[in-house]
Amino acid sequence: MLLLVTASLAVAFAGVRAQQSPLAFDVLIAGGRVVDGTGAPWFKADVALAGDRIVAIGQLAGRPARRTVDATGLVVAPGFIDMLGQSEFNVLVDGRAASKIMQGITTEITGEASRSRR
């Protein structure tokens, strides 16, 4: 009897899962060359975002998204870190840091040369 109830519940839940619509992504970056930062060769894939998180990487064509970006012929990569940035004054003048962002730099380590060694 317990086996029959368990089997019935499994069939019922399987039906519910099958009826759910696929997750809609906020942004789908389609057809880009993904460089993941590990040193591995690039690979062609789609990258899906939900909020501020990467939620899927792979062949995602046809999946619903609020916005789709065609990255054909472009590189999709995580942000780069500028370890020797010295943009303290520039960022105060223009907080958008457009010159850094246009290069893909999302983090800057600064001030490393601000003290002299004695």
C-alpha positions as CSV (number, residue, x, y, z in Angstrom):
1,M,0.0,0.0,0.0
2,L,2.8,2.4,0.9
3,L,4.5,1.7,-2.4
4,L,1.3,2.5,-4.3
5,V,0.9,5.8,-2.5
6,T,4.6,6.7,-3.1
7,A,4.3,5.8,-6.8
8,S,1.1,7.9,-7.1
9,L,2.7,10.9,-5.5
10,A,5.8,10.6,-7.8
11,V,3.5,10.5,-10.9
12,A,1.5,13.5,-9.6
13,F,4.7,15.7,-9.0
14,A,6.2,14.7,-12.3
15,G,3.1,16.0,-14.0
16,V,3.4,19.3,-12.1
17,R,7.0,19.8,-13.1
18,A,6.2,19.1,-16.8
19,Q,3.6,21.8,-16.8
20,Q,5.8,24.6,-15.4
21,S,7.1,27.1,-18.0
22,P,10.9,27.5,-18.4
23,L,12.6,30.1,-16.3
24,A,12.6,33.5,-18.0
25,F,16.0,35.1,-17.8
26,D,16.6,38.8,-17.2
27,V,19.3,38.9,-19.8
28,L,20.5,36.4,-22.4
29,I,23.8,37.1,-24.0
30,A,23.6,34.9,-27.1
31,G,26.3,33.4,-29.4
32,G,29.4,34.9,-27.8
33,R,32.9,33.5,-27.4
34,V,33.1,32.8,-23.7
35,V,36.5,33.3,-22.0
36,D,36.0,32.1,-18.5
37,G,39.3,33.4,-16.9
38,T,40.7,29.9,-16.1
39,G,43.2,29.8,-19.0
40,A,41.1,27.3,-20.9
41,P,40.4,28.0,-24.6
42,W,37.3,30.1,-25.4
43,F,34.1,28.3,-26.3
44,K,30.9,29.4,-28.1
45,A,28.0,29.6,-25.7
46,D,25.1,31.7,-24.4
47,V,25.2,33.2,-21.0
48,A,22.0,33.8,-19.0
49,L,21.6,36.3,-16.1
50,A,18.9,36.6,-13.5
51,G,19.3,39.7,-11.4
52,D,23.1,40.1,-10.8
53,R,23.9,36.4,-11.1
54,I,25.0,34.1,-14.0
55,V,22.4,31.3,-13.8
56,A,23.1,29.3,-17.0
57,I,25.9,28.9,-19.6
58,G,25.4,26.7,-22.7
59,Q,23.1,26.4,-25.7
60,L,20.2,28.5,-24.5
61,A,18.6,29.5,-27.8
62,G,14.9,29.9,-27.7
63,R,14.7,30.3,-23.9
64,P,12.6,33.3,-22.8
65,A,14.5,36.4,-21.6
66,R,13.5,40.0,-20.9
67,R,16.4,41.2,-23.0
68,T,18.6,39.4,-25.5
69,V,22.0,40.7,-26.5
70,D,23.5,39.3,-29.7
71,A,27.2,38.7,-28.9
72,T,28.0,37.0,-32.3
73,G,31.7,37.7,-33.0
74,L,32.3,39.2,-29.6
75,V,34.0,38.0,-26.4
76,V,32.0,37.4,-23.2
77,A,34.3,37.4,-20.2
78,P,34.2,38.2,-16.5
79,G,35.4,41.6,-15.3
80,F,39.1,42.2,-15.2
81,I,41.1,43.4,-12.2
82,D,43.6,46.3,-12.7
83,M,46.3,45.5,-10.1
84,L,48.3,48.7,-10.7
85,G,45.5,51.2,-11.2
86,Q,46.3,54.8,-10.3
87,S,43.0,56.4,-11.1
88,E,42.3,58.0,-7.8
89,F,42.0,61.6,-9.2
90,N,40.2,60.5,-12.4
91,V,37.5,58.6,-10.5
92,L,36.9,61.7,-8.3
93,V,36.4,63.9,-11.4
94,D,34.2,61.3,-13.3
95,G,32.8,58.6,-11.1
96,R,31.6,56.6,-14.1
97,A,35.2,55.5,-14.8
98,A,34.3,55.1,-18.4
99,S,37.9,54.5,-19.6
100,K,38.2,51.5,-17.2
101,I,34.7,50.1,-18.0
102,M,35.3,50.2,-21.7
103,Q,38.4,48.0,-21.2
104,G,36.4,45.5,-19.2
105,I,38.0,46.5,-15.9
106,T,35.5,46.1,-13.0
107,T,37.8,46.2,-10.1
108,E,40.9,48.3,-9.4
109,I,43.5,47.9,-6.7
110,T,45.0,51.3,-6.0
111,G,47.2,53.2,-3.6
112,E,50.0,50.5,-3.7
113,A,52.7,53.2,-4.4
114,S,51.3,55.9,-2.2
115,R,53.8,55.3,0.7
116,S,57.6,55.5,0.4
117,R,59.6,52.7,1.9
118,R,62.2,53.8,4.5
